[in-house]
Amino acid sequence: MSLPISAVTQVVLPAPAATPSRPAERGGFGELLEKAIGRVEGTRQAADAGIERLLSGEGEEVHGAILAAQKAELSFELFLQVRNKVVQAYQEIMRMQM
């Protein structure tokens, strides 16, 4: 079994600092990120369930389980690349002189 996506992002992305002057925004970047994590986690869980059904002999077809696993792997890799670009952009902004 693999780690859930949320465990990876907690290690890599620090918790945002609370700003008392700004109220919580609805539909912002945090919500978008949370939805993306949920979708990637959902594909991983579906792949795990398909593999378990295949191994237990519950009628799951081999190609279906393999496709689900590949989809989960590709969505995770895409998510990591997007996360890397966001972190890189953040670091570049922080290096800018004011």
C-alpha positions as CSV (number, residue, x, y, z in Angstrom):
1,M,0.0,0.0,0.0
2,S,1.2,3.5,-0.7
3,L,0.9,6.7,1.4
4,P,-2.1,8.9,0.9
5,I,-1.4,12.1,-1.1
6,S,-2.3,14.3,1.9
7,A,0.7,12.8,3.8
8,V,3.1,13.9,1.0
9,T,1.8,17.4,0.8
10,Q,1.9,17.9,4.6
11,V,5.6,17.2,4.4
12,V,6.4,19.3,1.4
13,L,4.0,22.2,1.7
14,P,4.1,24.2,4.9
15,A,0.9,25.3,6.5
16,P,-0.1,28.8,5.4
17,A,0.3,31.5,8.0
18,A,-3.0,33.0,9.2
19,T,-3.5,36.6,8.3
20,P,-5.9,38.3,10.7
21,S,-6.6,41.2,8.3
22,R,-8.1,39.0,5.5
23,P,-11.1,36.8,6.0
24,A,-11.1,33.2,4.6
25,E,-11.7,33.3,0.9
26,R,-14.1,30.8,-0.7
27,G,-13.0,29.1,-3.9
28,G,-9.4,30.1,-3.6
29,F,-6.1,28.3,-4.3
30,G,-6.4,26.2,-1.1
31,E,-9.7,24.8,-2.1
32,L,-8.5,24.1,-5.6
33,L,-5.5,22.3,-4.2
34,E,-7.7,20.3,-1.8
35,K,-10.0,19.2,-4.6
36,A,-6.9,18.1,-6.7
37,I,-5.6,16.1,-3.8
38,G,-8.9,14.5,-3.4
39,R,-9.1,13.5,-7.0
40,V,-5.6,12.0,-7.0
41,E,-6.3,10.2,-3.8
42,G,-9.6,8.9,-5.3
43,T,-7.8,7.4,-8.3
44,R,-5.3,5.7,-6.0
45,Q,-8.0,4.2,-3.9
46,A,-9.9,3.0,-6.9
47,A,-6.7,1.4,-8.2
48,D,-6.0,-0.3,-4.9
49,A,-9.6,-1.6,-4.8
50,G,-9.3,-3.0,-8.3
51,I,-6.1,-4.8,-7.5
52,E,-7.6,-6.2,-4.4
53,R,-10.6,-7.5,-6.3
54,L,-8.3,-9.0,-8.9
55,L,-6.2,-10.8,-6.3
56,S,-9.2,-12.1,-4.4
57,G,-10.7,-13.5,-7.6
58,E,-13.9,-11.3,-7.5
59,G,-14.1,-11.0,-11.3
60,E,-11.9,-7.9,-11.9
61,E,-10.3,-8.1,-15.3
62,V,-6.5,-7.8,-15.4
63,H,-6.4,-5.0,-18.0
64,G,-8.9,-3.0,-15.9
65,A,-6.8,-3.3,-12.8
66,I,-3.6,-2.4,-14.7
67,L,-5.3,0.6,-16.4
68,A,-6.6,1.9,-13.0
69,A,-3.1,1.5,-11.5
70,Q,-1.5,3.4,-14.4
71,K,-4.1,6.2,-14.2
72,A,-3.4,6.5,-10.5
73,E,0.4,6.6,-11.1
74,L,0.1,9.2,-13.9
75,S,-2.3,11.4,-11.9
76,F,0.1,11.3,-8.9
77,E,3.1,12.2,-11.2
78,L,1.2,15.1,-12.8
79,F,0.2,16.3,-9.3
80,L,3.9,16.2,-8.1
81,Q,5.0,18.1,-11.2
82,V,2.4,20.8,-10.7
83,R,3.4,21.0,-7.0
84,N,7.0,21.3,-7.9
85,K,6.3,24.2,-10.3
86,V,4.2,26.0,-7.6
87,V,6.9,25.6,-5.0
88,Q,9.5,26.8,-7.5
89,A,7.4,29.9,-8.4
90,Y,7.0,30.6,-4.7
91,Q,10.7,30.3,-4.1
92,E,11.4,32.6,-7.0
93,I,9.0,35.2,-5.7
94,M,10.6,35.0,-2.3
95,R,14.0,35.7,-3.8
96,M,12.8,38.9,-5.5
97,Q,14.2,42.0,-3.9
98,M,11.7,44.6,-2.8
